[in-house]
Amino acid sequence: MGSETFVEIILAILLPPLGVFLRYGCGVEFWICLLLTILGYIPGIIYAIYVIVG
C-alpha cells in the first residue's frame, strides 16, 4: 500500500466521495458513494474504503 492509497483512505474516512473521486473520477463508483453518504455517513465510508482498497 503506497502513500497515495493511504491519503485516499484518510480522505475516504473524512469525506467519502472525495476519496473515491480521486481514484475513479466521476464514474459510477463516485455516484454510488455520494448517494450512500447522503443516506448515511457510515455506509458511505464503508463503501469508499471497499472501493479504494479492493
HTML snippet that shows the backbone in 3Dmol.js (N, CA, C, O; Angstrom):
<script src="https://3Dmol.org/build/3Dmol-min.js"></script>
<div id="view" style="width:600px;height:400px;position:relative"></div>
<script>
const pdb = `
ATOM      1  N   MET A   1       0.859  -1.173   0.000  1.00  0.00           N
ATOM      2  CA  MET A   1       0.000   0.000   0.000  1.00  0.00           C
ATOM      3  C   MET A   1       0.901   1.230   0.000  1.00  0.00           C
ATOM      4  O   MET A   1       1.728   1.412   0.894  1.00  0.00           O
ATOM      5  N   GLY A   2       0.726   2.075  -1.024  1.00  0.00           N
ATOM      6  CA  GLY A   2       1.554   3.263  -1.157  1.00  0.00           C
ATOM      7  C   GLY A   2       0.974   4.453  -0.433  1.00  0.00           C
ATOM      8  O   GLY A   2      -0.088   4.375   0.186  1.00  0.00           O
ATOM      9  N   SER A   3       1.690   5.557  -0.522  1.00  0.00           N
ATOM     10  CA  SER A   3       1.241   6.765   0.157  1.00  0.00           C
ATOM     11  C   SER A   3      -0.014   7.339  -0.492  1.00  0.00           C
ATOM     12  O   SER A   3      -0.813   7.982   0.188  1.00  0.00           O
ATOM     13  N   GLU A   4      -0.208   7.118  -1.810  1.00  0.00           N
ATOM     14  CA  GLU A   4      -1.436   7.579  -2.469  1.00  0.00           C
ATOM     15  C   GLU A   4      -2.659   6.899  -1.871  1.00  0.00           C
ATOM     16  O   GLU A   4      -3.658   7.551  -1.570  1.00  0.00           O
ATOM     17  N   THR A   5      -2.573   5.583  -1.702  1.00  0.00           N
ATOM     18  CA  THR A   5      -3.691   4.832  -1.143  1.00  0.00           C
ATOM     19  C   THR A   5      -3.964   5.268   0.295  1.00  0.00           C
ATOM     20  O   THR A   5      -5.119   5.369   0.708  1.00  0.00           O
ATOM     21  N   PHE A   6      -2.904   5.523   1.051  1.00  0.00           N
ATOM     22  CA  PHE A   6      -3.068   5.970   2.434  1.00  0.00           C
ATOM     23  C   PHE A   6      -3.816   7.298   2.479  1.00  0.00           C
ATOM     24  O   PHE A   6      -4.728   7.463   3.290  1.00  0.00           O
ATOM     25  N   VAL A   7      -3.450   8.235   1.630  1.00  0.00           N
ATOM     26  CA  VAL A   7      -4.123   9.540   1.581  1.00  0.00           C
ATOM     27  C   VAL A   7      -5.574   9.367   1.146  1.00  0.00           C
ATOM     28  O   VAL A   7      -6.465  10.012   1.697  1.00  0.00           O
ATOM     29  N   GLU A   8      -5.820   8.503   0.164  1.00  0.00           N
ATOM     30  CA  GLU A   8      -7.190   8.270  -0.290  1.00  0.00           C
ATOM     31  C   GLU A   8      -8.044   7.665   0.813  1.00  0.00           C
ATOM     32  O   GLU A   8      -9.219   8.012   0.933  1.00  0.00           O
ATOM     33  N   ILE A   9      -7.488   6.771   1.619  1.00  0.00           N
ATOM     34  CA  ILE A   9      -8.251   6.171   2.718  1.00  0.00           C
ATOM     35  C   ILE A   9      -8.562   7.218   3.789  1.00  0.00           C
ATOM     36  O   ILE A   9      -9.670   7.242   4.323  1.00  0.00           O
ATOM     37  N   ILE A  10      -7.602   8.073   4.104  1.00  0.00           N
ATOM     38  CA  ILE A  10      -7.843   9.144   5.075  1.00  0.00           C
ATOM     39  C   ILE A  10      -8.952  10.063   4.569  1.00  0.00           C
ATOM     40  O   ILE A  10      -9.846  10.438   5.329  1.00  0.00           O
ATOM     41  N   LEU A  11      -8.895  10.426   3.280  1.00  0.00           N
ATOM     42  CA  LEU A  11      -9.951  11.265   2.710  1.00  0.00           C
ATOM     43  C   LEU A  11     -11.287  10.534   2.675  1.00  0.00           C
ATOM     44  O   LEU A  11     -12.339  11.150   2.846  1.00  0.00           O
ATOM     45  N   ALA A  12     -11.248   9.220   2.454  1.00  0.00           N
ATOM     46  CA  ALA A  12     -12.484   8.434   2.431  1.00  0.00           C
ATOM     47  C   ALA A  12     -13.137   8.396   3.807  1.00  0.00           C
ATOM     48  O   ALA A  12     -14.360   8.297   3.903  1.00  0.00           O
ATOM     49  N   ILE A  13     -12.360   8.471   4.851  1.00  0.00           N
ATOM     50  CA  ILE A  13     -12.924   8.495   6.201  1.00  0.00           C
ATOM     51  C   ILE A  13     -13.497   9.877   6.510  1.00  0.00           C
ATOM     52  O   ILE A  13     -14.566   9.989   7.109  1.00  0.00           O
ATOM     53  N   LEU A  14     -12.787  10.928   6.101  1.00  0.00           N
ATOM     54  CA  LEU A  14     -13.251  12.286   6.381  1.00  0.00           C
ATOM     55  C   LEU A  14     -14.394  12.715   5.458  1.00  0.00           C
ATOM     56  O   LEU A  14     -15.391  13.276   5.913  1.00  0.00           O
ATOM     57  N   LEU A  15     -14.241  12.447   4.162  1.00  0.00           N
ATOM     58  CA  LEU A  15     -15.244  12.827   3.167  1.00  0.00           C
ATOM     59  C   LEU A  15     -15.258  11.756   2.086  1.00  0.00           C
ATOM     60  O   LEU A  15     -14.536  11.864   1.095  1.00  0.00           O
ATOM     61  N   PRO A  16     -16.075  10.724   2.271  1.00  0.00           N
ATOM     62  CA  PRO A  16     -16.020   9.533   1.412  1.00  0.00           C
ATOM     63  C   PRO A  16     -16.066   9.784  -0.099  1.00  0.00           C
ATOM     64  O   PRO A  16     -15.272   9.180  -0.820  1.00  0.00           O
ATOM     65  N   PRO A  17     -16.949  10.639  -0.612  1.00  0.00           N
ATOM     66  CA  PRO A  17     -16.965  10.811  -2.072  1.00  0.00           C
ATOM     67  C   PRO A  17     -15.670  11.401  -2.632  1.00  0.00           C
ATOM     68  O   PRO A  17     -15.307  11.118  -3.774  1.00  0.00           O
ATOM     69  N   LEU A  18     -14.975  12.210  -1.846  1.00  0.00           N
ATOM     70  CA  LEU A  18     -13.726  12.799  -2.318  1.00  0.00           C
ATOM     71  C   LEU A  18     -12.651  11.743  -2.524  1.00  0.00           C
ATOM     72  O   LEU A  18     -11.925  11.782  -3.518  1.00  0.00           O
ATOM     73  N   GLY A  19     -12.544  10.805  -1.596  1.00  0.00           N
ATOM     74  CA  GLY A  19     -11.568   9.730  -1.753  1.00  0.00           C
ATOM     75  C   GLY A  19     -11.833   8.888  -2.983  1.00  0.00           C
ATOM     76  O   GLY A  19     -10.899   8.511  -3.691  1.00  0.00           O
ATOM     77  N   VAL A  20     -13.095   8.590  -3.248  1.00  0.00           N
ATOM     78  CA  VAL A  20     -13.457   7.803  -4.431  1.00  0.00           C
ATOM     79  C   VAL A  20     -13.250   8.624  -5.694  1.00  0.00           C
ATOM     80  O   VAL A  20     -12.821   8.087  -6.716  1.00  0.00           O
ATOM     81  N   PHE A  21     -13.548   9.915  -5.639  1.00  0.00           N
ATOM     82  CA  PHE A  21     -13.361  10.781  -6.798  1.00  0.00           C
ATOM     83  C   PHE A  21     -11.904  10.844  -7.219  1.00  0.00           C
ATOM     84  O   PHE A  21     -11.603  10.833  -8.413  1.00  0.00           O
ATOM     85  N   LEU A  22     -11.001  10.909  -6.260  1.00  0.00           N
ATOM     86  CA  LEU A  22      -9.578  10.972  -6.596  1.00  0.00           C
ATOM     87  C   LEU A  22      -9.104   9.706  -7.303  1.00  0.00           C
ATOM     88  O   LEU A  22      -8.175   9.766  -8.109  1.00  0.00           O
ATOM     89  N   ARG A  23      -9.719   8.570  -7.019  1.00  0.00           N
ATOM     90  CA  ARG A  23      -9.317   7.308  -7.640  1.00  0.00           C
ATOM     91  C   ARG A  23     -10.018   7.085  -8.973  1.00  0.00           C
ATOM     92  O   ARG A  23      -9.379   6.670  -9.940  1.00  0.00           O
ATOM     93  N   TYR A  24     -11.328   7.355  -9.043  1.00  0.00           N
ATOM     94  CA  TYR A  24     -12.126   6.968 -10.213  1.00  0.00           C
ATOM     95  C   TYR A  24     -12.717   8.129 -11.006  1.00  0.00           C
ATOM     96  O   TYR A  24     -13.289   7.900 -12.072  1.00  0.00           O
ATOM     97  N   GLY A  25     -12.600   9.367 -10.524  1.00  0.00           N
ATOM     98  CA  GLY A  25     -13.235  10.479 -11.222  1.00  0.00           C
ATOM     99  C   GLY A  25     -14.743  10.438 -11.009  1.00  0.00           C
ATOM    100  O   GLY A  25     -15.219   9.960  -9.979  1.00  0.00           O
ATOM    101  N   CYS A  26     -15.486  10.939 -11.982  1.00  0.00           N
ATOM    102  CA  CYS A  26     -16.955  10.997 -11.861  1.00  0.00           C
ATOM    103  C   CYS A  26     -17.603   9.743 -12.427  1.00  0.00           C
ATOM    104  O   CYS A  26     -18.591   9.834 -13.156  1.00  0.00           O
ATOM    105  N   GLY A  27     -17.074   8.598 -12.109  1.00  0.00           N
ATOM    106  CA  GLY A  27     -17.637   7.337 -12.575  1.00  0.00           C
ATOM    107  C   GLY A  27     -18.781   6.875 -11.697  1.00  0.00           C
ATOM    108  O   GLY A  27     -19.221   7.584 -10.792  1.00  0.00           O
ATOM    109  N   VAL A  28     -19.250   5.680 -11.981  1.00  0.00           N
ATOM    110  CA  VAL A  28     -20.372   5.100 -11.239  1.00  0.00           C
ATOM    111  C   VAL A  28     -20.021   4.957  -9.760  1.00  0.00           C
ATOM    112  O   VAL A  28     -20.872   5.169  -8.897  1.00  0.00           O
ATOM    113  N   GLU A  29     -18.769   4.600  -9.465  1.00  0.00           N
ATOM    114  CA  GLU A  29     -18.352   4.423  -8.071  1.00  0.00           C
ATOM    115  C   GLU A  29     -18.548   5.708  -7.266  1.00  0.00           C
ATOM    116  O   GLU A  29     -18.995   5.668  -6.120  1.00  0.00           O
ATOM    117  N   PHE A  30     -18.211   6.843  -7.873  1.00  0.00           N
ATOM    118  CA  PHE A  30     -18.365   8.126  -7.193  1.00  0.00           C
ATOM    119  C   PHE A  30     -19.823   8.401  -6.856  1.00  0.00           C
ATOM    120  O   PHE A  30     -20.135   8.799  -5.734  1.00  0.00           O
ATOM    121  N   TRP A  31     -20.720   8.192  -7.819  1.00  0.00           N
ATOM    122  CA  TRP A  31     -22.133   8.495  -7.607  1.00  0.00           C
ATOM    123  C   TRP A  31     -22.761   7.565  -6.577  1.00  0.00           C
ATOM    124  O   TRP A  31     -23.601   7.993  -5.786  1.00  0.00           O
ATOM    125  N   ILE A  32     -22.358   6.288  -6.581  1.00  0.00           N
ATOM    126  CA  ILE A  32     -22.854   5.364  -5.557  1.00  0.00           C
ATOM    127  C   ILE A  32     -22.391   5.820  -4.180  1.00  0.00           C
ATOM    128  O   ILE A  32     -23.167   5.828  -3.224  1.00  0.00           O
ATOM    129  N   CYS A  33     -21.127   6.197  -4.089  1.00  0.00           N
ATOM    130  CA  CYS A  33     -20.583   6.651  -2.806  1.00  0.00           C
ATOM    131  C   CYS A  33     -21.274   7.932  -2.345  1.00  0.00           C
ATOM    132  O   CYS A  33     -21.569   8.082  -1.160  1.00  0.00           O
ATOM    133  N   LEU A  34     -21.532   8.845  -3.259  1.00  0.00           N
ATOM    134  CA  LEU A  34     -22.215  10.087  -2.899  1.00  0.00           C
ATOM    135  C   LEU A  34     -23.622   9.801  -2.381  1.00  0.00           C
ATOM    136  O   LEU A  34     -24.045  10.371  -1.375  1.00  0.00           O
ATOM    137  N   LEU A  35     -24.336   8.929  -3.059  1.00  0.00           N
ATOM    138  CA  LEU A  35     -25.686   8.568  -2.625  1.00  0.00           C
ATOM    139  C   LEU A  35     -25.663   7.908  -1.249  1.00  0.00           C
ATOM    140  O   LEU A  35     -26.468   8.248  -0.382  1.00  0.00           O
ATOM    141  N   LEU A  36     -24.738   6.962  -1.047  1.00  0.00           N
ATOM    142  CA  LEU A  36     -24.648   6.296   0.263  1.00  0.00           C
ATOM    143  C   LEU A  36     -24.263   7.275   1.367  1.00  0.00           C
ATOM    144  O   LEU A  36     -24.738   7.151   2.496  1.00  0.00           O
ATOM    145  N   THR A  37     -23.413   8.241   1.056  1.00  0.00           N
ATOM    146  CA  THR A  37     -23.008   9.226   2.058  1.00  0.00           C
ATOM    147  C   THR A  37     -24.178  10.137   2.423  1.00  0.00           C
ATOM    148  O   THR A  37     -24.343  10.519   3.582  1.00  0.00           O
ATOM    149  N   ILE A  38     -24.986  10.477   1.422  1.00  0.00           N
ATOM    150  CA  ILE A  38     -26.166  11.304   1.697  1.00  0.00           C
ATOM    151  C   ILE A  38     -27.170  10.536   2.555  1.00  0.00           C
ATOM    152  O   ILE A  38     -27.769  11.098   3.472  1.00  0.00           O
ATOM    153  N   LEU A  39     -27.349   9.250   2.255  1.00  0.00           N
ATOM    154  CA  LEU A  39     -28.303   8.439   3.013  1.00  0.00           C
ATOM    155  C   LEU A  39     -27.799   8.111   4.413  1.00  0.00           C
ATOM    156  O   LEU A  39     -28.592   7.967   5.343  1.00  0.00           O
ATOM    157  N   GLY A  40     -26.497   7.993   4.563  1.00  0.00           N
ATOM    158  CA  GLY A  40     -25.908   7.694   5.868  1.00  0.00           C
ATOM    159  C   GLY A  40     -24.408   7.768   5.773  1.00  0.00           C
ATOM    160  O   GLY A  40     -23.816   7.179   4.869  1.00  0.00           O
ATOM    161  N   TYR A  41     -23.789   8.468   6.673  1.00  0.00           N
ATOM    162  CA  TYR A  41     -22.352   8.713   6.602  1.00  0.00           C
ATOM    163  C   TYR A  41     -21.539   7.420   6.685  1.00  0.00           C
ATOM    164  O   TYR A  41     -20.583   7.243   5.930  1.00  0.00           O
ATOM    165  N   ILE A  42     -21.906   6.526   7.587  1.00  0.00           N
ATOM    166  CA  ILE A  42     -21.167   5.277   7.791  1.00  0.00           C
ATOM    167  C   ILE A  42     -21.202   4.374   6.549  1.00  0.00           C
ATOM    168  O   ILE A  42     -20.153   3.856   6.164  1.00  0.00           O
ATOM    169  N   PRO A  43     -22.359   4.162   5.906  1.00  0.00           N
ATOM    170  CA  PRO A  43     -22.344   3.357   4.674  1.00  0.00           C
ATOM    171  C   PRO A  43     -21.457   3.966   3.586  1.00  0.00           C
ATOM    172  O   PRO A  43     -20.836   3.236   2.814  1.00  0.00           O
ATOM    173  N   GLY A  44     -21.397   5.280   3.522  1.00  0.00           N
ATOM    174  CA  GLY A  44     -20.519   5.947   2.564  1.00  0.00           C
ATOM    175  C   GLY A  44     -19.057   5.654   2.839  1.00  0.00           C
ATOM    176  O   GLY A  44     -18.281   5.419   1.913  1.00  0.00           O
ATOM    177  N   ILE A  45     -18.678   5.668   4.108  1.00  0.00           N
ATOM    178  CA  ILE A  45     -17.295   5.367   4.487  1.00  0.00           C
ATOM    179  C   ILE A  45     -16.957   3.919   4.151  1.00  0.00           C
ATOM    180  O   ILE A  45     -15.905   3.641   3.576  1.00  0.00           O
ATOM    181  N   ILE A  46     -17.842   3.007   4.506  1.00  0.00           N
ATOM    182  CA  ILE A  46     -17.593   1.582   4.260  1.00  0.00           C
ATOM    183  C   ILE A  46     -17.439   1.324   2.762  1.00  0.00           C
ATOM    184  O   ILE A  46     -16.512   0.630   2.344  1.00  0.00           O
ATOM    185  N   TYR A  47     -18.337   1.876   1.959  1.00  0.00           N
ATOM    186  CA  TYR A  47     -18.252   1.681   0.504  1.00  0.00           C
ATOM    187  C   TYR A  47     -16.991   2.292  -0.068  1.00  0.00           C
ATOM    188  O   TYR A  47     -16.335   1.680  -0.911  1.00  0.00           O
ATOM    189  N   ALA A  48     -16.639   3.499   0.378  1.00  0.00           N
ATOM    190  CA  ALA A  48     -15.453   4.176  -0.133  1.00  0.00           C
ATOM    191  C   ALA A  48     -14.185   3.383   0.166  1.00  0.00           C
ATOM    192  O   ALA A  48     -13.332   3.231  -0.709  1.00  0.00           O
ATOM    193  N   ILE A  49     -14.053   2.883   1.373  1.00  0.00           N
ATOM    194  CA  ILE A  49     -12.862   2.097   1.718  1.00  0.00           C
ATOM    195  C   ILE A  49     -12.849   0.792   0.937  1.00  0.00           C
ATOM    196  O   ILE A  49     -11.793   0.350   0.485  1.00  0.00           O
ATOM    197  N   TYR A  50     -14.018   0.169   0.773  1.00  0.00           N
ATOM    198  CA  TYR A  50     -14.114  -1.063  -0.010  1.00  0.00           C
ATOM    199  C   TYR A  50     -13.673  -0.841  -1.454  1.00  0.00           C
ATOM    200  O   TYR A  50     -12.943  -1.659  -2.015  1.00  0.00           O
ATOM    201  N   VAL A  51     -14.110   0.249  -2.047  1.00  0.00           N
ATOM    202  CA  VAL A  51     -13.768   0.534  -3.437  1.00  0.00           C
ATOM    203  C   VAL A  51     -12.297   0.893  -3.579  1.00  0.00           C
ATOM    204  O   VAL A  51     -11.650   0.462  -4.534  1.00  0.00           O
ATOM    205  N   ILE A  52     -11.758   1.668  -2.656  1.00  0.00           N
ATOM    206  CA  ILE A  52     -10.358   2.106  -2.770  1.00  0.00           C
ATOM    207  C   ILE A  52      -9.405   0.946  -2.538  1.00  0.00           C
ATOM    208  O   ILE A  52      -8.435   0.785  -3.279  1.00  0.00           O
ATOM    209  N   VAL A  53      -9.667   0.139  -1.523  1.00  0.00           N
ATOM    210  CA  VAL A  53      -8.763  -0.979  -1.198  1.00  0.00           C
ATOM    211  C   VAL A  53      -8.928  -2.145  -2.167  1.00  0.00           C
ATOM    212  O   VAL A  53      -7.953  -2.793  -2.548  1.00  0.00           O
ATOM    213  N   GLY A  54     -10.174  -2.402  -2.560  1.00  0.00           N
ATOM    214  CA  GLY A  54     -10.478  -3.575  -3.390  1.00  0.00           C
ATOM    215  C   GLY A  54     -10.119  -3.478  -4.807  1.00  0.00           C
ATOM    216  O   GLY A  54     -10.342  -4.421  -5.567  1.00  0.00           O
TER     217      GLY A  54
END
`;
const viewer = $3Dmol.createViewer("view");
viewer.addModel(pdb, "pdb");
viewer.setStyle({}, {cartoon: {color: "spectrum"}});
viewer.zoomTo();
viewer.render();
</script>
